[in-house]
Amino acid sequence: MKRILFLLVVIFPLVFLSCEDEELNKKTIINLSGVTWYDTNVYLIDIDQETLKKSIEVGTVEVSKSCTVKSIYPYFRISAKDIHGKIILSRLLGISEKTVTVGEKDFQ
């Protein structure tokens, strides 16, 4: 009985901490650019090494809507298509907060 109780005491905090880490890594990106993004990719970037670490497909993100990604990396770029199929690419943006807004000025 003591062994079972000991295992529960040890395992429960580990499970709780792993769920908490996932929540900490969730980032919400809000589209306030005035343009609906189609075929959208979020590129996660580690600036120290200046390398692309991960590309996440998020699909269509309408104006004033958001997408959520999991990221431990401090920077990202948005790559998408506009309504005419033209590729649009954002500048390098920081993702230090849980919620980031991307506006018209963030696209080149």
The first five atom37 places (N, CA, C, CB, O) and aatype in JSON, in Angstrom:
{
  "aatype": [12, 11, 1, 9, 10, 13, 10, 10, 19, 19, 9, 13, 14, 10, 19, 13, 10, 15, 4, 6, 3, 6, 6, 10, 2, 11, 11, 16, 9, 9, 2, 10, 15, 7, 19, 16, 17, 18, 3, 16, 2, 19, 18, 10, 9, 3, 9, 3, 5, 6, 16, 10, 11, 11, 15, 9, 6, 19, 7, 16, 19, 6, 19, 15, 11, 15, 4, 16, 19, 11, 15, 9, 18, 14, 18, 13, 1, 9, 15, 0, 11, 3, 9, 8, 7, 11, 9, 9, 10, 15, 1, 10, 10, 7, 9, 15, 6, 11, 16, 19, 16, 19, 7, 6, 11, 3, 13, 5],
  "atom_mask": [
    [1, 1, 1, 1, 1],
    [1, 1, 1, 1, 1],
    [1, 1, 1, 1, 1],
    [1, 1, 1, 1, 1],
    [1, 1, 1, 1, 1],
    [1, 1, 1, 1, 1],
    [1, 1, 1, 1, 1],
    [1, 1, 1, 1, 1],
    [1, 1, 1, 1, 1],
    [1, 1, 1, 1, 1],
    [1, 1, 1, 1, 1],
    [1, 1, 1, 1, 1],
    [1, 1, 1, 1, 1],
    [1, 1, 1, 1, 1],
    [1, 1, 1, 1, 1],
    [1, 1, 1, 1, 1],
    [1, 1, 1, 1, 1],
    [1, 1, 1, 1, 1],
    [1, 1, 1, 1, 1],
    [1, 1, 1, 1, 1],
    [1, 1, 1, 1, 1],
    [1, 1, 1, 1, 1],
    [1, 1, 1, 1, 1],
    [1, 1, 1, 1, 1],
    [1, 1, 1, 1, 1],
    [1, 1, 1, 1, 1],
    [1, 1, 1, 1, 1],
    [1, 1, 1, 1, 1],
    [1, 1, 1, 1, 1],
    [1, 1, 1, 1, 1],
    [1, 1, 1, 1, 1],
    [1, 1, 1, 1, 1],
    [1, 1, 1, 1, 1],
    [1, 1, 1, 0, 1],
    [1, 1, 1, 1, 1],
    [1, 1, 1, 1, 1],
    [1, 1, 1, 1, 1],
    [1, 1, 1, 1, 1],
    [1, 1, 1, 1, 1],
    [1, 1, 1, 1, 1],
    [1, 1, 1, 1, 1],
    [1, 1, 1, 1, 1],
    [1, 1, 1, 1, 1],
    [1, 1, 1, 1, 1],
    [1, 1, 1, 1, 1],
    [1, 1, 1, 1, 1],
    [1, 1, 1, 1, 1],
    [1, 1, 1, 1, 1],
    [1, 1, 1, 1, 1],
    [1, 1, 1, 1, 1],
    [1, 1, 1, 1, 1],
    [1, 1, 1, 1, 1],
    [1, 1, 1, 1, 1],
    [1, 1, 1, 1, 1],
    [1, 1, 1, 1, 1],
    [1, 1, 1, 1, 1],
    [1, 1, 1, 1, 1],
    [1, 1, 1, 1, 1],
    [1, 1, 1, 0, 1],
    [1, 1, 1, 1, 1],
    [1, 1, 1, 1, 1],
    [1, 1, 1, 1, 1],
    [1, 1, 1, 1, 1],
    [1, 1, 1, 1, 1],
    [1, 1, 1, 1, 1],
    [1, 1, 1, 1, 1],
    [1, 1, 1, 1, 1],
    [1, 1, 1, 1, 1],
    [1, 1, 1, 1, 1],
    [1, 1, 1, 1, 1],
    [1, 1, 1, 1, 1],
    [1, 1, 1, 1, 1],
    [1, 1, 1, 1, 1],
    [1, 1, 1, 1, 1],
    [1, 1, 1, 1, 1],
    [1, 1, 1, 1, 1],
    [1, 1, 1, 1, 1],
    [1, 1, 1, 1, 1],
    [1, 1, 1, 1, 1],
    [1, 1, 1, 1, 1],
    [1, 1, 1, 1, 1],
    [1, 1, 1, 1, 1],
    [1, 1, 1, 1, 1],
    [1, 1, 1, 1, 1],
    [1, 1, 1, 0, 1],
    [1, 1, 1, 1, 1],
    [1, 1, 1, 1, 1],
    [1, 1, 1, 1, 1],
    [1, 1, 1, 1, 1],
    [1, 1, 1, 1, 1],
    [1, 1, 1, 1, 1],
    [1, 1, 1, 1, 1],
    [1, 1, 1, 1, 1],
    [1, 1, 1, 0, 1],
    [1, 1, 1, 1, 1],
    [1, 1, 1, 1, 1],
    [1, 1, 1, 1, 1],
    [1, 1, 1, 1, 1],
    [1, 1, 1, 1, 1],
    [1, 1, 1, 1, 1],
    [1, 1, 1, 1, 1],
    [1, 1, 1, 1, 1],
    [1, 1, 1, 0, 1],
    [1, 1, 1, 1, 1],
    [1, 1, 1, 1, 1],
    [1, 1, 1, 1, 1],
    [1, 1, 1, 1, 1],
    [1, 1, 1, 1, 1]
  ],
  "atom_positions": [
    [[0.82, -1.19, 0.0], [0.0, 0.0, 0.0], [0.86, 1.26, 0.0], [-0.93, 0.0, 1.2], [0.57, 2.23, -0.69]],
    [[1.93, 1.22, 0.79], [2.82, 2.38, 0.86], [3.49, 2.62, -0.49], [3.89, 2.17, 1.95], [3.71, 3.77, -0.89]],
    [[3.81, 1.54, -1.19], [4.45, 1.68, -2.5], [3.51, 2.37, -3.49], [4.88, 0.3, -3.04], [3.92, 3.24, -4.25]],
    [[2.26, 1.97, -3.48], [1.28, 2.57, -4.38], [1.1, 4.05, -4.06], [-0.07, 1.84, -4.29], [1.06, 4.89, -4.96]],
    [[0.98, 4.35, -2.79], [0.84, 5.74, -2.37], [2.07, 6.56, -2.76], [0.62, 5.83, -0.85], [1.96, 7.69, -3.23]],
    [[3.25, 5.97, -2.58], [4.49, 6.65, -2.95], [4.51, 6.93, -4.46], [5.71, 5.79, -2.55], [4.87, 8.03, -4.88]],
    [[4.14, 5.94, -5.26], [4.12, 6.13, -6.71], [3.14, 7.22, -7.12], [3.75, 4.82, -7.41], [3.44, 8.04, -7.99]],
    [[1.98, 7.25, -6.5], [1.0, 8.29, -6.8], [1.53, 9.67, -6.44], [-0.31, 8.03, -6.06], [1.33, 10.64, -7.18]],
    [[2.2, 9.77, -5.31], [2.75, 11.05, -4.87], [3.84, 11.52, -5.82], [3.3, 10.94, -3.43], [3.98, 12.72, -6.06]],
    [[4.62, 10.61, -6.35], [5.71, 10.97, -7.26], [5.2, 11.26, -8.67], [6.76, 9.85, -7.31], [5.64, 12.22, -9.29]],
    [[4.28, 10.46, -9.17], [3.82, 10.58, -10.56], [2.88, 11.77, -10.75], [3.12, 9.3, -10.98], [2.98, 12.46, -11.77]],
    [[1.97, 12.02, -9.84], [0.99, 13.09, -10.0], [1.62, 14.46, -10.27], [0.11, 13.18, -8.77], [1.21, 15.13, -11.21]],
    [[2.61, 14.89, -9.49], [3.23, 16.2, -9.79], [3.91, 16.24, -11.15], [4.24, 16.55, -8.71], [3.9, 17.28, -11.82]],
    [[4.5, 15.13, -11.57], [5.15, 15.1, -12.88], [4.14, 15.28, -14.01], [5.91, 13.79, -13.07], [4.4, 16.01, -14.96]],
    [[3.01, 14.64, -13.9], [1.96, 14.79, -14.9], [1.44, 16.22, -14.9], [0.8, 13.8, -14.65], [1.24, 16.81, -15.96]],
    [[1.22, 16.78, -13.74], [0.73, 18.14, -13.62], [1.72, 19.14, -14.22], [0.46, 18.49, -12.15], [1.31, 20.07, -14.92]],
    [[3.01, 18.96, -13.95], [4.02, 19.88, -14.49], [4.13, 19.78, -16.0], [5.37, 19.59, -13.86], [4.33, 20.79, -16.66]],
    [[4.0, 18.58, -16.55], [4.09, 18.46, -18.01], [2.91, 19.15, -18.68], [4.14, 16.97, -18.42], [3.09, 19.74, -19.74]],
    [[1.73, 19.09, -18.11], [0.57, 19.8, -18.67], [0.77, 21.31, -18.55], [-0.73, 19.38, -17.95], [0.39, 22.05, -19.46]],
    [[1.35, 21.76, -17.47], [1.59, 23.18, -17.27], [2.59, 23.7, -18.31], [2.1, 23.45, -15.85], [2.42, 24.81, -18.82]],
    [[3.62, 22.92, -18.62], [4.6, 23.32, -19.63], [3.95, 23.49, -20.99], [5.73, 22.3, -19.71], [4.28, 24.42, -21.73]],
    [[3.02, 22.6, -21.34], [2.33, 22.73, -22.62], [1.54, 24.03, -22.68], [1.4, 21.53, -22.85], [1.53, 24.7, -23.72]],
    [[0.89, 24.38, -21.6], [0.12, 25.63, -21.56], [1.04, 26.84, -21.69], [-0.69, 25.72, -20.26], [0.69, 27.82, -22.35]],
    [[2.21, 26.78, -21.07], [3.14, 27.9, -21.15], [3.65, 28.12, -22.56], [4.32, 27.67, -20.21], [3.94, 29.25, -22.95]],
    [[3.75, 27.05, -23.34], [4.3, 27.14, -24.69], [3.25, 27.5, -25.73], [4.94, 25.85, -25.06], [3.61, 27.74, -26.89]],
    [[1.98, 27.56, -25.37], [0.94, 27.91, -26.34], [0.95, 29.41, -26.58], [-0.46, 27.45, -25.85], [0.9, 30.21, -25.63]],
    [[1.02, 29.79, -27.84], [1.03, 31.2, -28.23], [-0.12, 31.45, -29.19], [2.4, 31.59, -28.89], [-0.37, 30.66, -30.1]],
    [[-0.83, 32.54, -28.99], [-1.94, 32.92, -29.85], [-1.52, 34.09, -30.72], [-3.2, 33.27, -29.01], [-1.06, 35.11, -30.22]],
    [[-1.68, 33.93, -32.02], [-1.33, 34.97, -32.99], [-2.63, 35.51, -33.59], [-0.37, 34.41, -34.12], [-3.4, 34.76, -34.19]],
    [[-2.86, 36.81, -33.42], [-4.1, 37.44, -33.9], [-3.82, 38.21, -35.18], [-4.69, 38.38, -32.81], [-2.88, 39.0, -35.25]],
    [[-4.65, 37.98, -36.19], [-4.51, 38.64, -37.49], [-5.26, 39.98, -37.47], [-5.04, 37.73, -38.63], [-6.49, 40.01, -37.55]],
    [[-4.52, 41.07, -37.36], [-5.11, 42.41, -37.47], [-4.5, 43.16, -38.65], [-4.88, 43.21, -36.15], [-4.38, 44.39, -38.63]],
    [[-4.12, 42.41, -39.69], [-3.45, 42.99, -40.85], [-4.41, 43.59, -41.86], [-2.6, 41.95, -41.52], [-3.98, 44.32, -42.76]],
    [[-5.69, 43.29, -41.74], [-6.66, 43.77, -42.72], [-6.8, 42.85, -43.91], [0.0, 0.0, 0.0], [-7.57, 43.14, -44.83]],
    [[-6.06, 41.75, -43.92], [-6.07, 40.79, -45.03], [-6.27, 39.39, -44.46], [-4.75, 40.88, -45.88], [-5.59, 39.01, -43.5]],
    [[-7.19, 38.62, -45.04], [-7.33, 37.22, -44.64], [-6.14, 36.44, -45.15], [-8.67, 36.6, -45.17], [-5.74, 36.59, -46.31]],
    [[-5.56, 35.61, -44.29], [-4.4, 34.8, -44.67], [-4.89, 33.43, -45.11], [-3.39, 34.68, -43.49], [-5.64, 32.77, -44.4]],
    [[-4.46, 32.99, -46.3], [-4.78, 31.67, -46.82], [-3.5, 30.84, -46.87], [-5.45, 31.76, -48.23], [-2.42, 31.39, -47.04]],
    [[-3.63, 29.52, -46.71], [-2.47, 28.61, -46.73], [-1.36, 29.14, -45.83], [-1.94, 28.42, -48.18], [-0.2, 29.23, -46.24]],
    [[-1.71, 29.48, -44.62], [-0.79, 30.16, -43.71], [0.17, 29.19, -43.05], [-1.57, 30.9, -42.65], [-0.2, 28.1, -42.62]],
    [[1.43, 29.61, -42.98], [2.47, 28.9, -42.23], [3.06, 29.85, -41.21], [3.56, 28.33, -43.18], [3.29, 31.02, -41.49]],
    [[3.32, 29.33, -40.03], [4.04, 30.07, -39.0], [5.43, 29.45, -38.92], [3.3, 30.04, -37.59], [5.57, 28.26, -38.62]],
    [[6.46, 30.26, -39.19], [7.83, 29.79, -39.13], [8.42, 30.2, -37.78], [8.68, 30.36, -40.3], [8.52, 31.39, -37.48]],
    [[8.8, 29.21, -36.98], [9.39, 29.47, -35.67], [10.9, 29.55, -35.82], [8.99, 28.37, -34.64], [11.52, 28.68, -36.43]],
    [[11.49, 30.6, -35.26], [12.9, 30.9, -35.51], [13.64, 31.1, -34.2], [13.04, 32.14, -36.39], [13.17, 31.78, -33.29]],
    [[14.82, 30.48, -34.13], [15.74, 30.69, -33.0], [16.75, 31.73, -33.45], [16.44, 29.35, -32.55], [17.62, 31.43, -34.27]],
    [[16.65, 32.93, -32.93], [17.46, 34.04, -33.42], [18.94, 33.89, -33.07], [16.95, 35.35, -32.85], [19.8, 34.4, -33.79]],
    [[19.24, 33.18, -31.98], [20.65, 33.0, -31.6], [21.41, 32.28, -32.69], [20.75, 32.23, -30.28], [22.56, 32.61, -32.99]],
    [[20.77, 31.29, -33.29], [21.42, 30.54, -34.36], [20.95, 31.01, -35.73], [21.13, 29.05, -34.2], [21.45, 30.55, -36.75]],
    [[19.99, 31.94, -35.74], [19.41, 32.46, -36.98], [18.94, 31.34, -37.9], [20.42, 33.34, -37.7], [19.19, 31.37, -39.11]],
    [[18.27, 30.37, -37.31], [17.82, 29.24, -38.1], [16.32, 29.01, -37.91], [18.6, 27.98, -37.72], [15.76, 29.28, -36.86]],
    [[15.72, 28.5, -38.96], [14.32, 28.09, -38.91], [14.25, 26.78, -38.15], [13.7, 27.95, -40.36], [14.9, 25.8, -38.52]],
    [[13.48, 26.76, -37.09], [13.38, 25.56, -36.26], [12.17, 24.71, -36.61], [13.32, 25.94, -34.81], [12.23, 23.48, -36.53]],
    [[11.06, 25.35, -37.0], [9.85, 24.59, -37.26], [8.9, 25.4, -38.12], [9.17, 24.19, -35.94], [8.84, 26.63, -38.01]],
    [[8.17, 24.71, -38.97], [7.12, 25.33, -39.77], [5.8, 24.67, -39.4], [7.41, 25.2, -41.31], [5.68, 23.44, -39.42]],
    [[4.81, 25.49, -39.06], [3.51, 24.96, -38.65], [2.44, 25.49, -39.6], [3.18, 25.35, -37.18], [2.28, 26.7, -39.75]],
    [[1.71, 24.57, -40.25], [0.6, 24.96, -41.12], [-0.61, 25.26, -40.25], [0.28, 23.85, -42.17], [-1.02, 24.43, -39.44]],
    [[-1.19, 26.44, -40.44], [-2.38, 26.8, -39.65], [-3.6, 27.08, -40.53], [-2.08, 28.03, -38.8], [-4.67, 27.4, -40.01]],
    [[-3.45, 26.96, -41.84], [-4.59, 27.12, -42.75], [-5.0, 28.56, -42.94], [0.0, 0.0, 0.0], [-4.16, 29.45, -43.05]],
    [[-6.3, 28.8, -42.99], [-6.85, 30.14, -43.22], [-7.08, 30.85, -41.89], [-8.17, 30.06, -44.02], [-7.66, 30.29, -40.96]],
    [[-6.6, 32.1, -41.82], [-6.82, 32.92, -40.63], [-7.47, 34.22, -41.1], [-5.47, 33.2, -39.84], [-6.82, 35.05, -41.74]],
    [[-8.74, 34.38, -40.77], [-9.47, 35.58, -41.19], [-9.05, 36.78, -40.36], [-10.98, 35.35, -41.08], [-8.45, 36.64, -39.29]],
    [[-9.38, 37.97, -40.86], [-9.09, 39.21, -40.14], [-9.81, 39.18, -38.78], [-9.53, 40.46, -40.97], [-10.98, 38.78, -38.7]],
    [[-9.13, 39.58, -37.75], [-9.61, 39.6, -36.36], [-9.75, 38.22, -35.74], [-10.95, 40.29, -36.29], [-10.25, 38.09, -34.62]],
    [[-9.31, 37.19, -36.44], [-9.31, 35.83, -35.89], [-7.88, 35.47, -35.49], [-9.87, 34.79, -36.93], [-6.95, 36.22, -35.77]],
    [[-7.73, 34.33, -34.84], [-6.41, 33.96, -34.34], [-6.09, 32.51, -34.66], [-6.31, 34.2, -32.84], [-6.97, 31.72, -35.02]],
    [[-4.83, 32.18, -34.52], [-4.37, 30.8, -34.58], [-3.48, 30.57, -33.36], [-3.6, 30.5, -35.93], [-2.9, 31.51, -32.82]],
    [[-3.38, 29.34, -32.94], [-2.58, 29.01, -31.76], [-1.5, 28.02, -32.16], [-3.46, 28.43, -30.63], [-1.76, 27.04, -32.85]],
    [[-0.28, 28.29, -31.71], [0.85, 27.41, -31.97], [1.57, 27.14, -30.66], [1.82, 28.02, -33.02], [1.47, 27.93, -29.71]],
    [[2.29, 26.04, -30.61], [3.15, 25.75, -29.46], [4.57, 26.12, -29.87], [3.05, 24.24, -29.02], [5.07, 25.67, -30.89]],
    [[5.21, 26.95, -29.05], [6.55, 27.4, -29.41], [7.39, 27.69, -28.18], [6.47, 28.64, -30.29], [6.93, 28.31, -27.22]],
    [[8.63, 27.22, -28.22], [9.6, 27.61, -27.2], [10.59, 28.61, -27.79], [10.35, 26.36, -26.65], [11.48, 29.09, -27.09]],
    [[10.42, 28.92, -29.06], [11.34, 29.82, -29.75], [10.86, 31.26, -29.64], [11.5, 29.42, -31.23], [9.66, 31.51, -29.6]],
    [[11.79, 32.22, -29.59], [11.42, 33.6, -29.3], [10.9, 34.41, -30.49], [12.59, 34.3, -28.73], [10.34, 35.49, -30.29]],
    [[11.07, 33.93, -31.71], [10.69, 34.72, -32.89], [9.92, 33.87, -33.89], [11.93, 35.32, -33.55], [10.0, 32.64, -33.89]],
    [[9.16, 34.55, -34.75], [8.4, 33.86, -35.79], [8.19, 34.78, -36.98], [7.04, 33.37, -35.24], [8.39, 35.99, -36.9]],
    [[7.8, 34.18, -38.09], [7.36, 34.88, -39.3], [6.08, 34.23, -39.77], [8.47, 34.85, -40.43], [5.85, 33.03, -39.55]],
    [[5.23, 35.02, -40.41], [4.01, 34.51, -41.04], [4.24, 34.5, -42.54], [2.75, 35.37, -40.65], [4.67, 35.49, -43.12]],
    [[3.94, 33.37, -43.17], [3.94, 33.27, -44.62], [2.54, 32.81, -45.02], [5.05, 32.28, -45.15], [2.04, 31.81, -44.51]],
    [[1.91, 33.57, -45.92], [0.54, 33.24, -46.32], [0.28, 33.75, -47.73], [-0.48, 33.84, -45.32], [1.14, 34.38, -48.35]],
    [[-0.91, 33.47, -48.21], [-1.35, 34.01, -49.5], [-2.53, 34.94, -49.23], [-1.75, 32.88, -50.5], [-3.33, 34.69, -48.33]],
    [[-2.62, 36.0, -50.03], [-3.79, 36.88, -49.91], [-4.9, 36.33, -50.81], [-3.43, 38.35, -50.29], [-4.76, 35.25, -51.37]],
    [[-5.98, 37.07, -50.94], [-7.15, 36.61, -51.71], [-6.82, 36.4, -53.19], [-8.29, 37.61, -51.57], [-7.51, 35.63, -53.87]],
    [[-5.79, 37.08, -53.69], [-5.39, 36.96, -55.1], [-4.33, 35.88, -55.31], [-4.86, 38.29, -55.6], [-3.9, 35.66, -56.44]],
    [[-3.9, 35.2, -54.24], [-2.89, 34.16, -54.35], [-1.47, 34.68, -54.24], [0.0, 0.0, 0.0], [-0.52, 33.92, -54.38]],
    [[-1.31, 35.98, -53.98], [0.02, 36.57, -53.82], [0.58, 36.18, -52.45], [-0.04, 38.12, -53.98], [-0.11, 36.28, -51.44]],
    [[1.83, 35.75, -52.43], [2.47, 35.37, -51.17], [2.84, 36.61, -50.39], [3.72, 34.49, -51.43], [3.45, 37.54, -50.92]],
    [[2.47, 36.62, -49.12], [2.84, 37.72, -48.23], [3.69, 37.13, -47.1], [1.57, 38.46, -47.67], [3.42, 36.03, -46.62]],
    [[4.71, 37.87, -46.69], [5.65, 37.42, -45.67], [5.83, 38.52, -44.64], [7.01, 37.02, -46.29], [6.12, 39.66, -44.98]],
    [[5.66, 38.17, -43.39], [5.84, 39.17, -42.33], [7.32, 39.35, -42.02], [5.07, 38.76, -41.05], [8.15, 38.53, -42.38]],
    [[7.6, 40.45, -41.36], [8.96, 40.65, -40.86], [9.16, 39.72, -39.67], [9.21, 42.15, -40.47], [8.2, 39.08, -39.22]],
    [[10.36, 39.64, -39.16], [10.66, 38.84, -37.98], [9.97, 39.47, -36.77], [12.19, 38.72, -37.75], [10.19, 40.65, -36.48]],
    [[9.16, 38.7, -36.07], [8.37, 39.21, -34.95], [8.69, 38.43, -33.68], [6.87, 39.14, -35.26], [8.96, 37.23, -33.73]],
    [[8.66, 39.12, -32.55], [8.88, 38.48, -31.26], [7.62, 37.8, -30.77], [0.0, 0.0, 0.0], [6.51, 38.24, -31.04]],
    [[7.81, 36.73, -30.04], [6.66, 35.97, -29.53], [6.85, 35.69, -28.04], [6.49, 34.64, -30.31], [6.63, 34.57, -27.57]],
    [[7.26, 36.72, -27.3], [7.55, 36.54, -25.87], [6.28, 36.46, -25.02], [8.41, 37.68, -25.39], [6.31, 35.87, -23.94]],
    [[5.2, 37.03, -25.47], [3.94, 37.0, -24.72], [3.08, 35.83, -25.18], [3.18, 38.34, -24.9], [3.37, 35.2, -26.19]],
    [[2.03, 35.54, -24.43], [1.1, 34.47, -24.82], [0.26, 34.85, -26.03], [0.18, 34.12, -23.65], [-0.17, 33.98, -26.79]],
    [[0.02, 36.17, -26.21], [-0.78, 36.65, -27.33], [0.01, 37.71, -28.09], [-2.13, 37.22, -26.84], [0.55, 38.64, -27.5]],
    [[0.06, 37.55, -29.41], [0.77, 38.49, -30.27], [-0.19, 38.93, -31.37], [2.07, 37.84, -30.88], [-0.87, 38.1, -31.97]],
    [[-0.24, 40.23, -31.64], [-1.05, 40.72, -32.76], [-0.13, 41.04, -33.93], [-1.88, 41.97, -32.35], [0.95, 41.6, -33.75]],
    [[-0.58, 40.68, -35.12], [0.16, 40.96, -36.34], [-0.66, 41.94, -37.15], [0.46, 39.64, -37.16], [-1.78, 41.64, -37.56]],
    [[-0.11, 43.13, -37.38], [-0.81, 44.17, -38.11], [-0.28, 44.37, -39.51], [0.0, 0.0, 0.0], [0.64, 43.67, -39.94]],
    [[-0.87, 45.31, -40.22], [-0.49, 45.6, -41.6], [0.98, 46.01, -41.7], [-1.38, 46.71, -42.17], [1.66, 45.64, -42.66]],
    [[1.46, 46.76, -40.73], [2.85, 47.25, -40.76], [3.88, 46.13, -40.58], [3.05, 48.29, -39.67], [5.07, 46.33, -40.82]],
    [[3.42, 44.95, -40.17], [4.34, 43.83, -39.94], [4.66, 43.05, -41.21], [3.75, 42.9, -38.92], [5.49, 42.14, -41.19]],
    [[4.01, 43.41, -42.32], [4.28, 42.74, -43.59], [5.14, 43.63, -44.47], [2.98, 42.37, -44.31], [4.99, 44.85, -44.49]],
    [[6.05, 43.0, -45.21], [6.99, 43.74, -46.06], [6.33, 44.14, -47.36], [8.24, 42.91, -46.35], [6.96, 44.77, -48.21]]
  ]
}
